[in-house]
């Protein structure tokens, strides 16, 4: 949900711009910023109720999946589960470890089943929720797209069938198509993996640079101006490094271990999804 603190931040900026304008800011630039700040403020207030209605059911299901996720991969990897915490982050790492093992198995036929993929991707939504307002737009889009794919599990069974169906219908890039939803889910996975990479490569207590860089690289090129503006503004409301660890229920050491596991396991999945398009001569610039 967009917090009152974030809304007050924009009101403060509006008054700051009045002061700047009095001193030196050209009137045309001042009017541009004032209009857009008020436009965003109005959009934030309208979307606030939308977020509160939509996030509950999907997040509850995702959290239930976290609780019920299997521990087999952790045991195979030699990670001692006795006395160790089972957290949202470890659940995501486990799920993507399993997907990665399937894709890398010598007997893999190149066709990943849709249900297993959706179950793993559903867990990622919990991680988005830990990032607060800044990634609320990305979270909402991600959850919507995963939900769309889950709705097609019984009719499309595998990821290959999704794209083949849309090719026949000539709807691969059409808004709402399953192929387009799969692309957006893939970008969401990449966003979290890139954010984790940035997190691990810096000791900065603020997440603003790590998150801004991750968003700019993975999702910004495909979002509208309004969404990019909202995300950029929301970066000021990101949790600190310590607050994120607290939300994830991780220590510095455990977070590093689980983030590295997710990064390593998600990379082959991202590459696999990209290949589903490129082998069919479908570009990835959308």
Helices and strands as residue ranges (DSSP letters): H 4-23, H 27-68, H 72-76, H 88-104, H 114-129, G 132-135, H 136-150, H 153-156, H 159-169, H 178-200, H 208-218, G 220-222, H 225-234, G 235-237, H 241-248, H 252-278
